[in-house]
């Protein structure tokens, strides 16, 4: 990777709207960090990002296998689960992990060491216990109540909009303290609210954020009560209001190094936004950090 990539600066960001009083600002902190080389063997195709329960580390996953990665906030390795690349359990079938979030254990479980993974293949949520290294039974959207009845605002139900999702299915997942929220990549882009026990689809909205052609990850911002959404193809990050189904603000990353952003996570403890890139199986993934004010 050339030095230009490592010294990418905030000058490459263009705010799509003229900042108004009270507008949120992003300022890059340091340089992009090669997170692939933080791990041995290297992590490739970092496909999602989520803040850990303790808010001092980050979770990531990959398309390549069923290993879950943990990073310090500076992008260095804080562990991998299991410690070596892992084949996926046969019960999961073919996987395409795209998003990850911490959330409390499901009802009846007391072990509070769970993350939840958005699996695009099958459009399901996969619980993973990083204490026991066990994957739970994946929970498909199609098995949740509301799948055939909840409307998405485009004239279709959830089931109709997911009928031919193919490789445009679930891309991100986050937890707002009460419920899960997941996003569908495109055709159409959707955001769904799921119950805390993952048995119900509570609501669905069609995403039509300005200039966005896809949606690659989502993270809840408890400071503002809003969501951060990344668009890989548009090279944009959006601050999104679920209550109005609209953009509050957006940023355009004009540098080509940010063209493959697949993970986003906001940390309310230090007011930092973290973005990771998936540059393909044969290229390193990077993490960029921004101060949010």
Order of alpha helices (4+ residues) and beta strands (2+ residues): alpha-beta-beta-beta-beta-beta-beta-beta-beta-beta-beta-beta-beta-alpha-beta-beta-beta-beta-beta-beta-beta-beta-beta-beta-beta
